[in-house]
Amino acid sequence: MDEATLSKIILLSMERDALDNLIFEQTFQKKIAGKFRELSKNQPLVIKIIGIEGEIMPSTLGKYTGLEKSSLTRMVDDLEKKGIVFRKTDPGDRRKVLVSLTEKGLEYYNCLSQITTEMADEILEFVDDKDVEDFHRSLETMVRILRKVDARRSARPR
């Protein structure tokens, strides 16, 4: 890859991260401020993921969040102590553990989903259906490429 293309990719990636933080992360944190005082910054995201999946293996949760296993274990432990999630053994494979939301967790999830829907409605008023479709396709492409890179890097001997 030539230097000019690499520079463009780096700058676009940085701008995308900055805009994502400004439009989504900061807005989301402002909207939930005060409503979920007992939760740490990343816990609402974990609740959303578990709510979407229904029940999830911690390793899959780690894939979505990018958290290290030890950090994720501490977070799930904390959410369990707060009565928001519970662990159970996978009936199909007793070696696996699944994490699910409790009733309290489902209440949090429903509230977080409402906030997310409101944010989406606010954001979508600025774009048309084609923009949304293009954005969705771009995200799929980025994730596909990044998964490929991750798989190949992970396959290398260390």
C-alpha positions in Angstrom: 0.0 0.0 0.0 1.4 3.4 -0.9 2.0 6.0 1.8 -0.7 8.4 0.5 -3.4 5.7 0.7 -2.2 4.6 4.2 -2.3 8.2 5.4 -5.9 8.6 4.1 -7.0 5.4 5.8 -5.4 6.5 9.1 -7.0 9.9 9.0 -10.4 8.6 8.0 -10.2 6.0 10.7 -9.3 8.6 13.3 -12.1 10.9 12.2 -14.6 8.0 12.2 -13.6 7.2 15.8 -13.9 10.8 16.9 -17.3 11.3 15.2 -18.5 8.0 16.6 -17.5 9.1 20.1 -19.1 12.5 19.7 -22.4 11.4 18.1 -22.9 8.0 19.8 -20.8 7.5 22.9 -21.0 11.0 24.4 -24.7 11.4 23.6 -25.5 8.0 25.0 -23.5 8.7 28.2 -25.4 12.0 28.7 -28.8 10.4 28.2 -28.1 7.6 30.7 -26.4 9.9 33.2 -28.2 9.7 36.5 -30.5 6.9 35.5 -28.0 4.1 36.0 -25.8 5.4 38.8 -24.9 2.0 40.1 -23.4 1.0 36.7 -19.8 1.6 35.5 -19.3 3.2 32.1 -19.1 -0.1 30.1 -21.9 -2.0 32.0 -24.8 -0.5 30.0 -23.2 -1.8 26.8 -22.8 -5.2 28.3 -26.5 -5.2 29.4 -27.5 -4.2 25.9 -25.5 -7.0 24.3 -26.9 -9.6 26.7 -30.4 -8.3 26.1 -30.0 -8.5 22.3 -28.5 -12.0 22.5 -30.8 -13.3 25.3 -28.1 -15.5 26.8 -24.5 -15.4 25.8 -21.2 -17.0 26.6 -18.7 -14.7 28.2 -16.2 -15.3 25.4 -18.7 -14.0 22.9 -19.4 -11.0 25.1 -15.6 -10.4 25.1 -15.6 -10.5 21.3 -18.3 -7.8 21.2 -16.7 -5.6 23.9 -13.0 -6.1 23.3 -12.5 -6.5 27.0 -9.8 -8.8 28.4 -11.1 -12.0 30.0 -10.2 -10.8 33.5 -11.9 -7.5 33.1 -15.0 -9.1 31.7 -15.1 -11.6 34.5 -14.9 -8.8 37.1 -17.7 -6.9 35.2 -20.0 -9.9 35.1 -19.3 -10.7 38.7 -20.2 -7.1 39.6 -23.4 -7.2 37.5 -24.3 -10.5 39.2 -23.8 -9.0 42.7 -26.1 -6.1 41.6 -28.8 -8.6 40.6 -28.7 -7.6 36.9 -27.3 -10.8 35.4 -27.0 -14.5 36.3 -24.9 -17.3 35.1 -26.0 -20.8 34.3 -24.5 -23.9 32.8 -25.2 -24.5 29.1 -27.6 -27.5 29.0 -26.1 -28.5 25.7 -22.5 -28.5 27.0 -22.0 -28.5 30.8 -18.5 -27.1 30.4 -19.9 -23.8 29.1 -21.4 -21.0 31.1 -24.1 -18.7 29.7 -24.9 -15.2 31.1 -28.5 -13.9 31.0 -30.4 -10.9 32.4 -32.5 -11.1 35.6 -35.8 -9.3 35.8 -33.9 -6.2 37.0 -31.5 -6.6 34.1 -34.4 -6.8 31.7 -35.8 -3.6 33.1 -32.4 -1.9 32.6 -32.3 -3.4 29.1 -35.7 -2.1 28.2 -34.8 1.4 29.4 -31.5 1.3 27.5 -33.3 0.1 24.4 -35.7 3.0 24.6 -32.8 5.5 24.9 -31.1 3.8 22.0 -34.2 4.0 19.9 -34.7 7.7 20.7 -31.1 8.4 19.7 -31.5 6.5 16.5 -34.6 8.5 15.7 -32.8 11.8 16.4 -29.8 10.7 14.2 -31.9 9.3 11.4 -33.7 12.5 10.8 -30.5 13.8 9.2 -30.0 10.9 6.7 -32.1 9.0 4.2 -32.7 5.3 3.8 -29.9 5.0 1.3 -27.4 6.5 3.8 -28.5 4.0 6.4 -28.2 1.1 3.9 -24.7 2.4 2.9 -23.6 2.7 6.5 -24.8 -0.8 7.3 -23.0 -2.2 4.3 -19.8 -0.3 5.2 -19.9 -1.6 8.8 -20.3 -5.2 7.5 -17.3 -4.6 5.2 -15.1 -3.1 8.0 -16.0 -5.9 10.4 -15.3 -8.6 7.7 -11.9 -7.1 6.9 -11.0 -6.7 10.6 -12.1 -10.3 11.4 -9.9 -11.5 8.5 -6.9 -9.6 9.8 -7.5 -10.8 13.4 -7.8 -14.4 12.3 -4.6 -14.3 10.3 -2.7 -12.5 13.1 -4.0 -15.0 15.7 -2.9 -17.9 13.5 0.7 -16.7 13.4 3.1 -18.5 15.7 4.4 -16.3 18.5 
